[in-house]
């Protein structure tokens, strides 16, 4: 039995839950309180005490994008990831890493700047976030999804970051992103993954 550990208010575990739902995996979703997430027991699961953590029969795994890629690899019948060595496989890696190294950090910095009192710093971070959002929007020009015109695990990772941006009211005001999230919202697996969660 797999267990996916989540802490209340965390935005990354639902992405992994979404991936698990897409492949119809059997798993337990462990929803910890903030106190439990900071406790000694969870510190044994993650070296920094963070979430998500996926507990498997073979051991513990962490890092949301890595977990999503692992889920896609583990359930090839779901066809969430192209074959190794293909250009489309490389594109999946590209967008998964882009989401975590470009899009999400800019989202976090914009969120933190909004909590401060420096309007020029906030404007600067908003421009950076908008530019990263534009990169996704441009890739979607004429396409429903990011890789090969079909839904892949890249859409789970990127879509998960964009979902967090929307929940914090920081989603760049781009019609391509709005339409993209609208398509992703229609997926039953996403609906199940995010049901009842406050990000």
Order of alpha helices (4+ residues) and beta strands (2+ residues): beta-alpha-beta-alpha-alpha-beta-beta-alpha-alpha-alpha-alpha-alpha-alpha-alpha
